[in-house]
Amino acid sequence: MCGICGAVILKPHSAAASDLRAALEAMNRQILHRGPDDDGFYLRDNVGLGMRRLSIIDLKTGHQPMSNEDGTVWVVFNGEIYNHRELRPGLEAQGHRYRSHSDTETIVHLYEEYGKDCVQHLRGMFAFAIWDARRLRFFAARDRLGIKPLYYRLTPESFLFGSEIKALLAYPGVRAEINRRALPEYLAFGYMAGTDTLFAGINKLPPGHTLELDESGRIQIEPYWDLPQVESEGAQPRSYYVQTYRELLEQCVASHLMSDVPLGVFLSGGLDSSVVAALMTKIRRAPIETFSVGYEEAPYSELSYARAVARHLNSVHHEVTVSWQQFWACLPKLIWHEDEPIVWPSSIPLYYCAQLAREHVKVVLTGEGSDETLGGYTRYPFTVWNARIDRFYRRLMPARLRRMVREFLDKSTLMGAGLKRKASHTFLARDGDSWNSFYFDNFLAVFSGVEQMDLFAEGLAEECLSDPLAPYRGVLAQWEKSSGDLLQRLLYTDIKTYLVELLMKQDNMSMAASIESRVPFLDHVLVEFTRQIPARFQIRGLVGKCVLKTAVQDILPASIVYRRKMGFPTPWRGWLAGPQLDSIEHLLLEPRTLARQLFKPEQLRRLFAEHRQGLTDHYDRIWRLLNLEIWQRIFRDHEMPSSDMSMSGGAAHARGTGVMLT
């Protein structure tokens, strides 16, 4: 819906307090793309709230910041509250007077009535900030699953917040400095699972949490929601879970159609987005608009599947094809939009799809969240079976022999990179006594803790890896909180970590194109229900999402429901060859890059040599290192990417970033 930002000056006589309006305007300009339709400010003494609006609901009277009746409570809000119409009559009966039809105003009155417990009544996606002038309190909250982002920075002088980190960096005196202690987690997972960001001193409010700040600068962050604990295997028949899930999902899709502007669907051609499109068509009883992205490289493109679904639904279908030139050209710009290094190459085609959609609609529904709540990734059933076999393997095979097998698979030159990669995922190549090795290093971590010890420059390894568990602290914290059988524990951990990063990608790439994306699979009531579904109904063999597949057989062809999952792939492996690989190696070994003293040059050269020789497929490691360096050039070296991303002579060159990939 929009972008928000603001500041609370804790030392009123500081330099920033003298021109809070100018500081707030500078912050707001950085998130113009999030809301090109309108802006608004609230300033009073030492407090400033700002917003950029993408007008979706109540186009005429939904201007923000918005206040209560007497102007003592002010809010800026990013998101959508899907149950605001149901909440309004009760609030009016309690004496609250509405001046608009906006969901934003419902938040104000809920806060007046319930204080910080107002979040318990909300159903939707949101990040909002409230200034309570009566109590001299700042209050903020983020939705339960982390669909909408919220960042903050607290110092003795000020408290800053914003929908994007770049808004905080625009505040006078704030410098972009790397958070060195976050590097192990970044190298492993590409993101930080807790409150840290890659920027020193800038944190993110966790999903399902509230934040309160008093006039002395004391901050209090508290959880208000968590996934329900799994207590039993469920006594209901499979048909109950299938029918109830279908009913709830259809209700969620219907609620997510709330809008005063045109809507569409991101249609990948996979099951999840196809289900959303089919239910939207069923509910609207009219053709919908669908948007798809693909590549010239057919093995990586799902456009044929998206077209089949579009024909089945009779949708008004739109497509865009992304070339390797466009991919490289847009990378620096999208790292700027995402604030931190891009974790997955799929962010780039997602942005191009959002650009296409913006030509026709302002809101899109997506299929995000189904895999993490219903066991859709192959790694879930694979890990369940891997763990079962490993238990027998460890009983039969002495530890010394198991270690010899692992070392052989790791160092063998008899296998090609592809076969070696597949073998590395099995119990034979994994230490079953270490969950970090068995699951996190196996499927999620690009650089394991052991590999990082070799990669980090002298001195930095001791600083960052004095604790061997440093790369895994964030994910382990959620793993240890999880309950239930192995599948439910895997899902819980990914919902709390991996999914939050996926949602950030979805939000930033869509908002970069000034379009709002909605995720009906992540309505919290629906997600809570999935925790009740027994594992035996969720997965069969190595196939997941069995409940969903059965639930939607009546609205989609079997060829779509039961086709093999592709997972929005990109031809990155194929593009990472020849001149492109040479350019990336040159960039990572330039004097200016090495002067940062993060990584050992000889280890970087070894990595590229092994990749060229086909000994080991290092494409994901190269991607991670490349993104980190471009990020540093943009945010630390202030080489901002131009909005004019041009192609010249076959080389993708983002003007102004000093990054060229030939």
ROVO-124892 format. One line per 5 residues: number of its first residue (from 0); their letters; for each residue y, z, x of C-alpha. Coordinates in pm, whole numbers, plus 50000, padded with zeros to 5 digits. Each point is the difference from the previous one (the first is absolute). Layout:
<nodes>
NUM = A = Y,Z,X | ...
</nodes>
This chain:
<nodes>
0 = MCGIC = 50000,50000,50000 | 50244,50078,50278 | 50070,50171,50328 | 50152,50344,50041 | 50167,50186,50283
5 = GAVIL = 50229,50295,50059 | 50119,50289,50209 | 50063,50371,49972 | 50244,50118,50268 | 49896,50347,50115
10 = KPHSA = 50298,50043,50233 | 50301,49896,49785 | 50235,49975,50299 | 49783,49754,50193 | 50129,49650,50079
15 = AASDL = 49768,49835,49746 | 50130,50218,49717 | 50350,49860,50049 | 49894,49657,49873 | 49686,50050,49795
20 = RAALE = 50082,49704,49779 | 50000,49758,50293 | 49675,50145,50132 | 49836,49968,49659 | 50116,49640,49961
25 = AMNRQ = 49858,49915,50343 | 49664,50151,49902 | 50001,49816,49669 | 50072,49661,50159 | 49675,50025,50196
30 = ILHRG = 49796,49993,49679 | 50194,49730,49815 | 49677,49800,49960 | 49850,50281,49793 | 50266,49967,49732
35 = PDDDG = 50230,49697,50006 | 50113,50046,49637 | 50213,50314,50026 | 50096,50297,50213 | 50131,50349,49929
40 = FYLRD = 50118,50316,50174 | 50047,50367,49927 | 50214,50203,50240 | 50101,50360,49969 | 50114,50219,50287
45 = NVGLG = 49710,49990,50250 | 49752,49799,49789 | 49959,49626,49961 | 49743,49800,49800 | 49971,49622,50014
50 = MRRLS = 49786,49735,49837 | 49934,49627,49982 | 49873,49880,49665 | 49751,49732,49908 | 50061,49998,49625
55 = IIDLK = 49670,50021,49811 | 50044,50252,49715 | 50312,50049,49785 | 50201,49729,50172 | 50335,50098,49840
60 = TGHQP = 50009,50381,50019 | 49749,50082,50276 | 50259,50028,50280 | 49936,50267,50265 | 50069,50265,50122
65 = MSNED = 49946,50153,49656 | 50089,50350,49883 | 49928,50248,49724 | 50246,50064,49717 | 50244,50219,50194
70 = GTVWV = 49973,49826,50338 | 49839,50292,50181 | 49669,49824,50080 | 49996,49656,50165 | 49704,49777,50084
75 = VFNGE = 49920,49683,50193 | 49658,49858,49922 | 49768,49728,50128 | 49702,49902,49786 | 49890,49990,49638
80 = IYNHR = 49905,50280,49761 | 49753,49840,49762 | 49990,50288,49751 | 50376,50054,49972 | 50012,49883,49638
85 = ELRPG = 49731,50254,49903 | 50189,50279,50178 | 50340,49927,49845 | 49947,50135,49644 | 49884,50338,50131
90 = LEAQG = 50298,50028,50233 | 50241,49903,49722 | 49841,50265,49775 | 50078,50253,50274 | 50368,49906,49981
95 = HRYRS = 50039,49741,50274 | 50232,49710,49916 | 49926,49653,50136 | 50271,49749,50086 | 49766,49717,50105
100 = HSDTE = 49653,49857,49942 | 49909,50039,50367 | 49697,50180,50139 | 50235,50141,50265 | 50175,50221,49745
105 = TIVHL = 49668,50151,49893 | 49956,50135,50355 | 50340,50174,49978 | 49917,50174,49672 | 49649,50093,50114
110 = YEEYG = 50152,50164,50307 | 50247,50192,49781 | 49714,50122,49784 | 49724,50067,50254 | 50161,50009,50345
115 = KDCVQ = 49767,49887,50278 | 49709,49988,49754 | 50161,49693,49844 | 49766,49786,50212 | 49697,50129,49809
120 = HLRGM = 50120,49811,49692 | 50054,49662,50169 | 49755,49711,49987 | 50102,49717,50227 | 50118,49909,50348
125 = FAFAI = 50305,50177,50132 | 50207,50137,50282 | 50314,50176,49882 | 50267,50236,50129 | 50203,50248,49793
130 = WDARR = 50314,50194,50087 | 50025,50317,49791 | 50367,50100,50027 | 49944,50322,49802 | 49749,50139,50247
135 = LRFFA = 50124,49808,50305 | 49646,49867,50042 | 49865,49663,50105 | 49664,49906,49845 | 49781,49696,50069
140 = ARDRL = 49652,49887,49900 | 49754,49721,50069 | 49731,49870,49762 | 49643,50122,50022 | 49842,49705,50182
145 = GIKPL = 50294,49898,50220 | 50088,49672,49826 | 50369,50051,50076 | 50121,50116,50344 | 50247,50272,50098
150 = YYRLT = 50112,50085,50355 | 50219,50284,50124 | 50166,50142,50311 | 50106,50364,50033 | 50225,50135,50276
155 = PESFL = 50230,50305,50013 | 50288,49766,49910 | 49857,49795,49714 | 49713,49903,49773 | 49952,49625,49946
160 = FGSEI = 49760,49815,49770 | 49922,49643,49907 | 49748,49753,49862 | 49984,49836,50342 | 50040,50136,50351
165 = KALLA = 50267,49744,50087 | 50234,50169,49750 | 49978,50324,50198 | 50060,49814,50326 | 50328,49871,49859
170 = YPGVR = 50142,50353,49975 | 50252,50075,50279 | 49842,50151,50308 | 49635,49932,49908 | 49812,49824,50280
175 = AEINR = 49667,49822,49979 | 49773,50184,50242 | 49625,49961,50027 | 49783,50290,49886 | 49768,50009,50302
180 = RALPE = 49766,50255,49847 | 49925,49749,49722 | 49879,49730,50241 | 49632,50107,50005 | 49980,49983,49621
185 = YLAFG = 50189,49670,49995 | 49767,49841,50254 | 49698,50121,49805 | 50101,49928,49641 | 50334,49819,50010
190 = YMAGT = 50163,50268,49785 | 50054,50374,49985 | 49797,50177,49733 | 50221,50311,49979 | 50376,50044,49982
195 = DTLFA = 50081,49844,50340 | 50144,49653,50050 | 50031,49802,50322 | 50366,50107,50009 | 50068,50337,50162
200 = GINKL = 50156,50242,49754 | 49937,49788,49690 | 49729,50108,49758 | 49853,49880,49673 | 49951,50213,49691
205 = PPGHT = 49625,49997,49928 | 49875,49862,49668 | 49970,50261,49726 | 50257,50231,50163 | 50344,50134,49915
210 = LELDE = 50280,50096,50237 | 50275,50258,49947 | 50298,50061,50226 | 50240,50291,49954 | 50359,50023,50120
215 = SGRIQ = 49896,50174,50324 | 49780,49707,50100 | 49669,50170,49929 | 49743,49742,49891 | 49693,50065,49787
220 = IEPYW = 49733,49732,49949 | 49720,50070,49751 | 49710,49804,49850 | 49997,49963,49622 | 49685,49784,49963
225 = DLPQV = 49673,49922,50169 | 49691,49801,49915 | 49766,50217,49794 | 49710,50157,50187 | 49657,49852,49934
230 = ESEGA = 49778,50272,49857 | 49693,49824,49861 | 49815,49672,49986 | 50097,49948,49638 | 49781,50036,49695
235 = QPRSY = 50121,49691,49814 | 49811,49669,49985 | 50132,49701,50195 | 50126,49836,49681 | 50243,50291,49946
240 = YVQTY = 50170,49942,50335 | 50014,49624,49949 | 50149,50023,49650 | 50246,50279,50078 | 50122,49829,50318
245 = RELLE = 50060,49675,49813 | 50194,50176,49725 | 50216,50193,50245 | 50064,49694,50218 | 50109,49793,49701
250 = QCVAS = 50241,50278,49897 | 50140,50011,50355 | 50059,49625,50015 | 50174,50016,49662 | 50230,50281,50114
255 = HLMSD = 50086,49810,50319 | 50135,49709,49795 | 50309,50209,49912 | 50294,49779,50101 | 50317,49833,49879
260 = VPLGV = 49950,49712,50247 | 49718,49746,50061 | 49672,50116,50154 | 49715,49831,50185 | 49687,50075,50203
265 = FLSGG = 49914,49962,50369 | 49670,49814,49964 | 49785,49989,50313 | 49695,49865,49819 | 49808,50319,50077
270 = LDSSV = 49865,50232,49734 | 50280,50257,49984 | 50301,49774,49950 | 49793,49780,49768 | 49921,50302,49781
275 = VAALM = 50369,50091,49978 | 50092,49641,49912 | 49724,49978,49737 | 50097,50328,49833 | 50368,49906,50006
280 = TKIRR = 49915,49670,49830 | 49787,50180,49741 | 50275,50252,49921 | 50286,49748,49988 | 49798,49733,49817
285 = APIET = 50197,49735,50186 | 49983,49821,50336 | 50125,50208,50292 | 50147,49896,50335 | 49772,50035,50303
290 = FSVGY = 50086,49967,50370 | 49765,49931,50291 | 50022,49944,50374 | 49760,49823,50232 | 49964,49808,50326
295 = EEAPY = 49919,49651,50119 | 49689,50152,50163 | 49756,49985,49707 | 49756,50273,50114 | 50284,50255,49981
300 = SELSY = 50164,49878,49680 | 49913,50132,49656 | 50219,49751,49815 | 49701,49822,49845 | 49886,50329,49844
305 = ARAVA = 50351,50080,49878 | 50022,49655,49840 | 49668,50057,49823 | 50128,50328,49853 | 50331,49838,49904
310 = RHLNS = 49814,49722,49817 | 49779,50254,49825 | 50304,50196,49882 | 50220,49694,49944 | 50274,50166,50204
315 = VHHEV = 50318,49836,50129 | 49883,49991,50360 | 50205,49975,50320 | 49881,49969,50361 | 50138,50011,50352
320 = TVSWQ = 49822,49909,50323 | 50090,50180,50324 | 49971,49818,50332 | 49954,50160,50340 | 50359,49895,50081
325 = QFWAC = 50134,50192,49698 | 49780,50296,50084 | 50137,50037,50353 | 50357,49921,49900 | 50014,50274,49738
330 = LPKLI = 49831,50279,50196 | 50310,50166,50155 | 50191,49988,49672 | 49714,50167,49814 | 49958,50270,50264
335 = WHEDE = 50366,50079,49933 | 49930,50014,49627 | 49695,50221,50047 | 50191,50235,50238 | 49691,50059,50210
340 = PIVWP = 49754,49762,50168 | 49802,49795,49749 | 49645,50131,49975 | 49830,49697,49842 | 50081,49629,50038
345 = SSIPL = 49963,49966,49621 | 50352,50144,49959 | 50144,49661,50097 | 49831,49788,49728 | 50072,50279,49750
350 = YYCAQ = 50371,49958,50074 | 49984,49623,49948 | 49822,50056,49668 | 50273,50245,49897 | 50266,49745,50092
355 = LAREH = 49827,49745,49779 | 49976,50244,49710 | 50370,50092,50028 | 50089,49645,49899 | 49844,50063,49658
360 = VKVVL = 49971,50374,49924 | 50137,50339,50106 | 49682,50209,49957 | 49639,49936,50103 | 49681,50194,49933
365 = TGEGS = 49744,50017,50282 | 49638,50105,50048 | 50070,50256,50274 | 49802,50326,49988 | 49674,49895,49841
370 = DETLG = 49805,49988,50327 | 50102,50350,50111 | 49927,50162,49664 | 49681,49812,49905 | 49828,49947,50337
375 = GYTRY = 50084,49633,50039 | 49994,49964,50377 | 49666,49920,50162 | 50059,50279,50250 | 49936,50260,49728
380 = PFTVW = 49639,49910,49904 | 49935,49893,50360 | 50101,50346,50125 | 49788,50171,49734 | 49695,49800,50112
385 = NARID = 50091,50027,50369 | 50016,50379,49967 | 49662,50016,49825 | 49827,49793,50270 | 50182,50184,50277
390 = RFYRR = 49855,50332,49886 | 49648,49867,50062 | 50104,49825,50321 | 50136,50322,50149 | 49682,50188,49910
395 = LMPAR = 49777,49742,50164 | 50209,49898,50302 | 50109,50246,50272 | 50374,50024,50067 | 49959,49851,50350
400 = LRRMV = 49833,49685,49868 | 50256,49965,49719 | 50276,50016,50261 | 49828,49731,50210 | 49980,49770,49696
405 = REFLD = 50371,50052,49927 | 50093,49923,50361 | 49787,49685,50002 | 50162,49866,49682 | 50345,50084,50132
410 = KSTLM = 49962,49831,50339 | 49754,49722,49922 | 50103,49646,50094 | 49693,49851,49832 | 50162,49998,49655
415 = GAGLK = 50298,49797,49883 | 50313,50174,49875 | 49907,49947,49633 | 49647,50141,50027 | 50123,50282,50219
420 = RKASH = 50263,50090,49742 | 49740,50017,49722 | 49759,50208,50205 | 50279,50240,50088 | 50023,50112,49636
425 = TFLAR = 49638,50116,49974 | 49855,50344,50069 | 49859,49860,50326 | 50348,49967,50151 | 50151,50312,49840
430 = DGDSW = 49977,50368,50083 | 49867,50157,49682 | 50107,50344,50124 | 50366,49890,49994 | 50157,49900,49669
435 = NSFYF = 50293,49850,50192 | 49761,49758,50168 | 49772,49946,49703 | 50270,49909,49746 | 50361,50000,50124
440 = DNFLA = 49938,49817,50329 | 49741,49786,49827 | 50216,49852,49724 | 50362,50112,50026 | 50102,50087,50356
445 = VFSGV = 50102,49704,50218 | 50028,50202,50322 | 49770,50303,50008 | 50110,50319,50170 | 49783,49916,50302
450 = EQMDL = 50148,49651,50028 | 50351,50141,49978 | 49939,50220,50305 | 49946,49681,50203 | 50292,49815,49838
455 = FAEGL = 50285,50253,50019 | 50215,49999,50312 | 49966,50283,50248 | 50162,50314,49865 | 50019,49874,49643
460 = AEECL = 49626,50047,49950 | 50033,50366,50097 | 50301,50039,49773 | 49855,49828,49692 | 49628,50070,50038
465 = SDPLA = 49987,50357,50126 | 49824,50054,49668 | 49708,49750,49981 | 50024,50010,49620 | 50368,49893,50000
470 = PYRGV = 49929,49647,49868 | 49796,50139,49711 | 50196,50308,49891 | 50153,49837,49694 | 49682,49851,49857
475 = LAQWE = 49788,50301,50094 | 50237,50229,49808 | 49924,49803,49682 | 49628,49963,50078 | 49967,50377,50034
480 = KSSGD = 50173,50052,49663 | 49765,49760,49821 | 49705,50104,49785 | 49700,49848,49827 | 49740,49759,50134
485 = LLQRL = 50063,49775,50297 | 50144,49716,49793 | 50251,50225,49823 | 50106,50152,50330 | 50057,49653,50147
490 = LYTDI = 50204,49895,49696 | 50208,50319,50005 | 50087,49953,50367 | 50097,49635,49958 | 50207,50067,49686
495 = KTYLV = 50197,50261,50195 | 50047,49790,50315 | 49903,49630,50006 | 50116,49929,49644 | 50341,50160,50057
500 = ELLMK = 50066,49751,50280 | 49880,49709,49784 | 50244,50108,49730 | 50284,50018,50251 | 49916,49642,50102
505 = QDNMS = 49992,49892,49636 | 50333,50168,49926 | 50188,49877,50307 | 49874,49642,49989 | 50080,49963,49630
510 = MAASI = 50338,50172,50029 | 50083,49778,50300 | 49998,49718,49744 | 50185,50217,49742 | 49703,50026,49767
515 = ESRVP = 49826,50305,49854 | 49622,50036,50025 | 49795,50225,49772 | 49647,50131,50049 | 49820,50085,49672
520 = FLDHV = 49676,50094,50182 | 50194,50297,50144 | 50114,50164,49680 | 49917,50361,50088 | 49807,50066,49678
525 = LVEFT = 49775,49703,50075 | 49954,50109,50363 | 49908,50352,49890 | 49732,49855,49774 | 49843,49805,50287
530 = RQIPA = 49930,50330,50176 | 49749,50079,49723 | 49793,49684,50051 | 49675,50075,50189 | 49935,49804,50319
535 = RFQIR = 49678,49856,49857 | 50211,49813,49742 | 50275,49903,50244 | 49789,49816,50259 | 49668,49812,50002
540 = GLVGK = 49856,49909,50337 | 50298,49874,50199 | 50202,49903,49692 | 50282,50213,49860 | 50226,50011,49691
545 = CVLKT = 49696,49968,49775 | 50164,50186,49711 | 50302,49768,50003 | 49785,49688,50020 | 49797,50100,49697
550 = AVQDI = 50315,50104,49812 | 50168,49659,50026 | 49710,49758,49953 | 50139,49897,49662 | 50338,49878,50130
555 = LPASI = 49913,49823,50327 | 49736,49750,50116 | 49703,50143,50188 | 50092,49775,50294 | 50318,50207,50045
560 = VYRRK = 49860,50341,49907 | 49706,49981,50238 | 50124,49779,50281 | 50010,50136,50354 | 50316,50188,50091
565 = MGFPT = 50224,49829,50258 | 50268,50269,50026 | 50316,49787,50032 | 49914,49869,50351 | 50236,49813,50232
570 = PWRGW = 49903,49738,50263 | 50145,50232,50266 | 49687,49976,50215 | 50025,49622,50012 | 50374,50005,50058
575 = LAGPQ = 49954,50245,50287 | 49893,49733,50244 | 50142,49769,50262 | 50379,50003,50038 | 50047,50282,49748
580 = LDSIE = 49774,50233,50196 | 50177,49907,50324 | 50341,50074,49845 | 49891,50339,49871 | 49852,50097,50336
585 = HLLLE = 50321,49895,50172 | 50208,50205,49756 | 49787,50313,50047 | 50014,49970,50379 | 50370,49917,50032
590 = PRTLA = 50198,50236,50226 | 50201,50132,49706 | 49679,50083,49812 | 49834,50167,50297 | 50320,50195,50069
595 = RQLFK = 49925,50205,49689 | 49709,50149,50200 | 49769,50032,49702 | 49690,49807,50112 | 49825,49912,50325
600 = PEQLR = 50061,49632,50089 | 49650,49959,50141 | 49847,50115,49669 | 50213,49750,49806 | 49888,49719,50234
605 = RLFAE = 49636,50107,49963 | 50031,49994,49621 | 50131,49642,49996 | 49742,49887,50256 | 49710,50139,49796
610 = HRQGL = 50135,49837,49685 | 50031,49658,50168 | 49649,50023,50144 | 49853,50089,49662 | 49857,50326,50129
615 = TDHYD = 50181,50212,49742 | 50205,49906,49694 | 50331,50179,50064 | 50204,49823,49732 | 50084,50323,49813
620 = RIWRL = 50099,50181,50319 | 50226,49714,50105 | 50161,50000,49655 | 50072,50372,50023 | 50156,49979,50347
625 = LNLEI = 50205,49694,49907 | 50144,50166,49692 | 50090,50314,50191 | 50198,49804,50258 | 50186,49788,49743
630 = WQRIF = 50078,50321,49807 | 50150,50154,50313 | 50213,49693,50065 | 50135,50007,49646 | 50064,50370,49950
635 = RDHEM = 50034,50145,50350 | 50157,49701,50177 | 50204,49900,49690 | 49893,49635,50011 | 50019,49954,49626
640 = PSSDM = 49808,49705,49853 | 50216,49734,49845 | 49951,49908,49637 | 49977,49643,50134 | 49645,49984,50134
645 = SMSGG = 49967,49654,50148 | 49729,49785,50152 | 50085,49791,50304 | 49772,49783,50209 | 49683,50162,49866
650 = AAHAR = 50115,50347,50105 | 50062,50277,49751 | 50324,50161,50108 | 50169,50284,49814 | 50359,49960,50113
655 = GTGVM = 50153,50318,50129 | 49676,50184,50073 | 49914,49856,50337 | 49650,49931,49865 | 49856,49651,50035
660 = LT = 49640,49904,49929 | 49937,49648,50122
</nodes>
